């Protein structure tokens, strides 16, 4: 089965459109026709559990190590790609 990261990278967006993937919890990925990729609140790690004791509601849909190509990341607790 192809990984979600590979699906995102391979996806071709039609002119005037945008592709959207749900990453579980509040996270989404958007991809534009120009291949720009925007991760919004991806929560790719367990940093919140480690810092505050709150467990994830759902498993991560994509691992931070598998995200090799992205244009922007927006998240509240800093970069989860480090």
C-alpha positions as CSV (number, residue, x, y, z in Angstrom):
1,X,0.0,0.0,0.0
2,X,1.3,3.4,-1.0
3,X,2.1,5.7,2.0
4,X,0.1,8.9,2.5
5,X,3.2,11.0,1.9
6,X,3.8,9.3,-1.4
7,X,0.1,9.8,-2.4
8,X,0.4,13.5,-1.6
9,X,3.7,13.9,-3.5
10,X,2.3,12.0,-6.5
11,X,-1.1,13.7,-6.7
12,X,-1.8,16.1,-9.6
13,X,-4.2,18.9,-8.9
14,X,-6.4,20.1,-11.8
15,X,-6.3,23.7,-12.8
16,X,-8.5,25.8,-10.5
17,X,-8.6,23.1,-7.9
18,X,-6.9,22.1,-4.6
19,X,-6.4,18.6,-3.1
20,X,-7.1,18.1,0.6
21,X,-6.1,15.3,2.9
22,X,-7.2,14.9,6.5
23,X,-4.4,14.0,8.9
24,X,-6.6,13.1,11.9
25,X,-7.4,15.3,14.8
26,X,-7.2,18.9,13.5
27,X,-4.6,18.3,10.8
28,X,-5.0,18.8,7.1
29,X,-2.7,18.9,4.0
30,X,-3.5,21.1,1.0
31,X,-1.9,20.9,-2.4
32,X,-2.2,23.4,-5.2
33,X,-2.0,23.1,-8.9
34,X,1.5,24.6,-8.7
35,X,2.5,21.6,-6.4
36,X,2.8,23.8,-3.3
37,X,2.0,21.7,-0.2
38,X,0.7,23.3,3.0
39,X,0.4,21.3,6.3
40,X,-2.0,22.8,8.8
41,X,-1.7,21.6,12.4
42,X,-0.2,18.3,11.4
43,X,0.6,17.0,14.9
44,X,3.0,14.4,13.6
45,X,4.7,13.6,16.9
46,X,3.7,12.8,20.5
47,X,5.1,16.0,21.8
48,X,1.9,17.0,23.6
49,X,1.7,13.7,25.4
50,X,5.3,14.0,26.5
51,X,5.0,17.7,27.6
52,X,1.5,17.7,29.1
53,X,0.3,14.1,29.4
54,X,-2.5,14.4,26.8
55,X,-2.7,11.2,24.7
56,X,-3.5,11.4,21.0
57,X,-7.1,10.6,20.0
58,X,-6.1,8.9,16.8
59,X,-2.8,7.6,15.5
60,X,-0.7,9.8,13.3
61,X,-1.7,9.4,9.7
62,X,1.8,10.3,8.4
63,X,5.1,10.2,10.1
64,X,7.4,13.3,10.2
65,X,10.2,11.2,8.7
66,X,8.1,10.5,5.6
67,X,7.4,14.1,4.9
68,X,10.2,15.0,2.5
69,X,8.6,17.7,0.5
70,X,6.5,20.6,1.9
71,X,6.1,24.3,1.2
72,X,4.7,25.5,4.5
73,X,3.8,24.1,8.0
74,X,1.5,25.8,10.4
75,X,1.3,24.5,13.9
76,X,0.9,25.9,17.4
77,X,3.9,24.3,19.2
78,X,6.7,24.9,16.6
79,X,8.1,22.7,13.9
80,X,7.3,19.0,14.1
81,X,9.7,18.3,11.3
82,X,12.9,18.8,13.3
